[in-house]
Amino acid sequence: MVGKVTSNKKASASILPAIMGHSKYESRNGVLEKVCKANLGEEDQWQGNEATEWGNILENTVLKRVAERLGIEHDPDIDYAMIHPSIPLEASLDAIGQGTGKIVSTDADAGIFVMNATGSIVLDGEGALECKVTSVRPEDQPDLARGPLQLQGQMMCADYKWGAIGVLYQGICLRIFLFEVHEPTVKAITEAVIDFDRRVHSAPLDWYEIGDSTDACLVYGQVKETEVPLELDASYSKVLLEYVKLKAQIKDANLALDIINAEVQKDMANHGIATVGGFTVKWPMKSYKAQPEKVVAPKDAYSIRQKTISVREPK
């Protein structure tokens, strides 16, 4: 494992799912902001989490097993970026597989799935190998955010004809997904990357369409200090009435849940598990590791935009 070797100032294969709106963890505007900041010299300070740490620890093991199952050699020490010759896209490869012309077909028992119409693929020349580690249940087709878009981007940058994603599910099930170059996806990636780069260098910044409240807070992060209230379209009267009703329903539902929770806990007493009519109820202990005393460094005062609106009904 070498780590990230691509530039943070433009699109890379690893952020293609986010750029194309398929990431569950980051929005297109969130990625756009990070790349824009990198171009201004402000690098992202995120250091990863336990999930990404385990991914790094297991990467070489997974890649080795992928190569063994495919019957090929592989090189996991790729310390340079693959740069696309005509669009602003780079790729960092976990490993390069050394194809020898071998034909590989889907073999579910061996955890090998060829993602094309024929179910077979020729491992012709070098190919991109990508490792993923996830807690989700094993699947016969990986989520677009779990490698397929990234792999297509890697093949585009390296000019490879094939690639493989080794996904370790729940720490116990390895599945290998083999891909050829998919021209419709290549076209979609090309268009998305060119548009992304245009936005990165736009002034004022041309944000993507807002998708949720996190996006809204990012795009409209400041409130005018003095302003005349904005008059919304009349159609919002019905929308806001529904909003108020839903908030009240949530409040009532949470109250009802608290009452049921307390009633069940009262009857379970010191028992950790209870059953009734096919239902299983668990009320376990939760343990916390000992932690050293922490001295919290002082922080400067700052303001951020709230993620939710507050609504006052007409009198």
C-alpha positions in Angstrom: 0.0 0.0 0.0 1.4 3.4 -1.0 -1.5 5.7 -0.3 -2.9 8.7 -2.3 -0.6 10.0 -4.9 -3.1 12.0 -7.0 -3.5 15.8 -6.9 -6.1 17.3 -4.6 -6.6 20.2 -7.0 -8.6 18.3 -9.7 -10.8 15.3 -10.2 -9.4 11.9 -9.3 -10.9 8.4 -9.8 -11.6 8.0 -6.1 -14.0 11.0 -6.0 -15.9 10.1 -9.2 -18.8 8.6 -7.3 -19.2 11.9 -5.4 -18.8 14.0 -8.5 -21.4 11.9 -10.3 -23.9 12.0 -7.4 -23.5 8.4 -6.2 -21.7 8.8 -3.0 -23.5 8.1 0.3 -20.9 10.0 2.3 -20.2 13.2 0.4 -22.1 15.5 -1.9 -21.0 16.9 -5.2 -20.8 20.4 -3.6 -18.8 19.1 -0.7 -16.2 17.6 -3.0 -16.2 20.8 -5.1 -15.5 22.9 -2.1 -12.5 20.7 -1.0 -10.9 20.8 -4.5 -11.5 24.6 -4.7 -9.9 25.0 -1.3 -6.9 22.8 -2.3 -6.4 25.2 -5.3 -6.2 28.0 -2.8 -3.7 26.2 -0.6 -6.1 24.9 2.0 -5.7 21.1 2.2 -8.4 18.8 3.7 -7.3 17.8 7.2 -9.4 14.7 7.5 -7.2 11.8 8.6 -9.7 8.9 8.1 -11.5 6.8 10.7 -11.4 3.2 12.0 -13.1 1.9 8.9 -10.5 3.4 6.6 -7.7 2.3 8.9 -8.8 -1.3 8.6 -9.1 -0.9 4.9 -5.5 0.2 4.7 -4.4 -2.7 7.0 -6.2 -5.3 5.0 -5.4 -3.9 1.5 -2.3 -6.0 0.7 -3.9 -9.2 2.0 -7.0 -8.7 -0.1 -5.0 -7.8 -3.2 -2.8 -10.8 -2.8 -5.8 -13.1 -2.5 -7.5 -11.5 -5.6 -4.4 -12.2 -7.7 -4.2 -15.8 -6.4 -7.8 -16.5 -7.3 -7.4 -14.9 -10.7 -4.2 -16.8 -11.3 -2.1 -13.7 -12.1 0.9 -11.8 -10.7 0.4 -8.3 -9.3 2.4 -5.3 -8.3 1.0 -3.5 -5.2 3.7 -0.8 -5.0 2.3 1.9 -7.3 3.8 5.2 -6.1 2.8 7.4 -9.0 -0.4 8.7 -10.4 -1.9 7.7 -13.7 -2.8 10.9 -15.6 -5.4 11.0 -18.3 -4.0 12.4 -21.5 -6.9 14.6 -22.5 -9.2 15.4 -19.5 -8.3 16.7 -16.0 -8.5 13.3 -14.3 -5.9 11.4 -12.3 -6.0 7.9 -10.7 -4.2 6.2 -7.9 -4.1 2.4 -8.3 -4.0 0.0 -5.4 -2.2 -2.5 -7.6 -1.5 -3.5 -11.2 -2.5 -7.0 -12.3 -0.4 -8.8 -14.9 -2.8 -10.4 -17.4 -1.5 -13.2 -19.6 -4.4 -13.6 -22.0 -6.2 -15.9 -19.6 -10.0 -16.2 -20.0 -11.9 -15.8 -16.7 -15.6 -16.6 -16.3 -18.1 -16.0 -13.6 -17.7 -18.6 -10.8 -20.0 -17.8 -7.9 -18.5 -20.6 -5.7 -15.1 -18.9 -6.1 -16.5 -15.5 -5.5 -15.7 -14.3 -9.1 -18.2 -12.2 -11.0 -17.6 -11.0 -14.5 -19.7 -7.8 -15.0 -20.5 -8.0 -18.7 -23.2 -9.7 -20.9 -21.1 -12.8 -21.7 -19.9 -13.6 -18.2 -16.4 -14.1 -19.4 -13.4 -11.7 -19.8 -9.9 -11.9 -21.2 -7.2 -10.6 -18.9 -5.2 -9.1 -21.7 -2.1 -7.2 -20.5 -2.0 -5.0 -17.4 -5.2 -4.3 -15.5 -6.2 -2.1 -12.5 -6.8 -3.8 -9.2 -8.9 -2.0 -6.6 -9.5 -3.1 -3.0 -12.6 -2.4 -0.9 -13.4 -3.4 2.7 -17.0 -3.0 3.8 -19.4 -4.0 6.5 -22.4 -4.5 4.2 -23.7 -7.9 3.2 -22.2 -9.7 0.2 -23.7 -8.6 -3.1 -23.5 -10.0 -6.7 -23.0 -6.5 -8.1 -21.1 -3.8 -6.3 -22.7 -0.4 -5.5 -21.5 2.3 -7.9 -19.9 4.0 -4.9 -18.0 0.8 -4.1 -15.5 0.7 -7.0 -17.2 0.5 -10.4 -17.0 4.2 -11.3 -13.5 4.5 -9.7 -12.3 1.5 -11.6 -13.5 2.8 -14.9 -11.7 6.1 -14.2 -8.5 4.1 -13.4 -8.7 2.2 -16.7 -9.3 5.4 -18.6 -6.2 7.0 -17.0 -4.0 4.0 -17.4 -5.4 3.0 -20.8 -6.2 -0.6 -19.6 -8.7 -2.9 -21.1 -9.7 -4.6 -17.8 -9.9 -4.1 -14.1 -10.9 -5.9 -11.0 -12.4 -4.9 -7.6 -11.8 -7.1 -4.7 -14.4 -6.5 -2.0 -14.0 -8.0 1.4 -17.5 -8.1 3.0 -17.9 -8.2 6.7 -14.4 -9.4 7.1 -15.2 -13.0 6.0 -16.3 -13.0 2.4 -14.2 -11.9 -0.6 -15.8 -11.3 -3.9 -14.0 -10.3 -7.1 -15.8 -8.2 -9.7 -14.1 -8.0 -13.2 -14.9 -5.2 -15.6 -14.1 -4.3 -19.2 -14.1 -0.7 -20.4 -17.7 0.4 -20.5 -18.1 3.1 -23.2 -21.3 4.7 -21.9 -19.7 5.0 -18.4 -16.5 6.4 -20.0 -18.7 9.0 -21.8 -20.5 9.9 -18.5 -17.2 10.2 -16.6 -15.7 12.4 -19.3 -18.6 14.8 -19.2 -18.7 14.9 -15.4 -15.0 15.5 -15.1 -15.0 18.3 -17.7 -18.0 20.0 -16.0 -16.4 19.6 -12.5 -13.2 21.2 -13.7 -15.2 24.1 -15.2 -16.9 24.6 -11.8 -13.6 24.5 -9.9 -12.2 27.4 -12.0 -15.5 29.4 -12.2 -15.8 32.8 -10.6 -18.1 33.2 -8.9 -18.2 29.5 -8.0 -20.8 27.6 -10.0 -22.2 25.3 -7.4 -24.1 22.1 -8.2 -27.9 22.0 -7.5 -28.5 21.8 -3.8 -29.4 18.3 -2.7 -30.0 18.5 1.0 -29.7 20.8 4.1 -25.9 20.2 4.3 -25.5 21.4 0.8 -27.7 24.4 1.5 -25.6 25.4 4.5 -22.4 25.0 2.4 -23.6 27.1 -0.5 -25.4 29.7 1.6 -23.2 29.8 4.6 -23.7 33.4 5.7 -26.8 35.3 6.8 -27.1 39.0 5.9 -26.7 41.0 9.1 -29.4 43.5 8.2 -32.1 42.6 5.8 -35.8 43.0 4.9 -37.6 39.6 5.3 -37.8 37.7 2.0 -41.3 37.2 0.7 -41.6 33.6 -0.4 -43.9 32.4 -3.1 -47.5 31.9 -1.9 -47.3 28.1 -2.6 -45.0 27.8 0.5 -47.9 28.5 2.8 -49.2 24.9 2.2 -45.6 23.5 2.4 -44.9 25.2 5.7 -48.2 24.1 7.1 -47.3 20.5 6.3 -43.8 21.1 7.8 -45.4 22.2 11.1 -47.7 19.2 11.1 -44.9 16.8 10.5 -42.8 18.3 13.3 -45.7 17.9 15.6 -46.2 14.2 14.5 -42.5 13.5 15.1 -42.8 15.0 18.6 -45.8 12.9 19.4 -44.2 9.8 17.9 -41.0 10.3 20.0 -43.1 10.8 23.1 -45.0 7.5 22.4 -41.7 5.7 21.8 -40.3 6.9 25.1 -43.4 5.7 26.9 -43.3 2.2 25.3 -39.5 2.0 25.9 -39.9 2.8 29.6 -42.8 0.3 30.1 -40.8 -2.5 28.5 -37.7 -1.7 30.5 -39.8 -1.6 33.7 -41.1 -5.2 33.1 -37.7 -6.5 31.9 -36.0 -5.2 35.1 -32.5 -6.8 35.2 -33.0 -9.1 32.2 -31.1 -8.3 29.1 -33.3 -10.3 26.6 -37.1 -10.8 26.5 -39.4 -12.5 23.9 -43.1 -12.3 23.1 -45.1 -13.5 20.1 -42.0 -14.0 18.0 -40.5 -10.6 18.9 -37.1 -10.5 20.6 -36.3 -7.5 22.8 -32.7 -6.7 23.9 -31.7 -4.3 26.6 -28.0 -4.9 26.9 -25.2 -3.2 28.8 -23.1 -0.6 26.9 -19.4 -0.6 27.7 -16.9 2.3 27.3 -13.1 2.0 27.3 -11.2 3.9 29.9 -9.8 7.2 28.5 -7.1 9.5 29.7 -7.9 12.9 30.9 -8.1 15.4 28.0 -7.2 19.0 28.0 -9.3 20.7 25.4 -7.5 23.5 23.6 -9.2 26.8 23.4 -11.2 27.6 20.3 -11.9 30.9 18.6 -15.5 31.9 18.4 -17.2 31.2 15.1 -20.6 31.0 13.5 -22.2 28.5 11.1 -25.5 28.3 9.3 -28.2 26.1 11.1 -29.1 23.0 9.1 -32.9 23.3 9.9 -35.4 26.1 9.6 -37.7 27.2 12.4 -41.3 28.0 11.5 -43.8 30.1 13.5 -47.4 29.7 12.5 -49.6 32.7 11.6 -51.5 34.2 14.6 
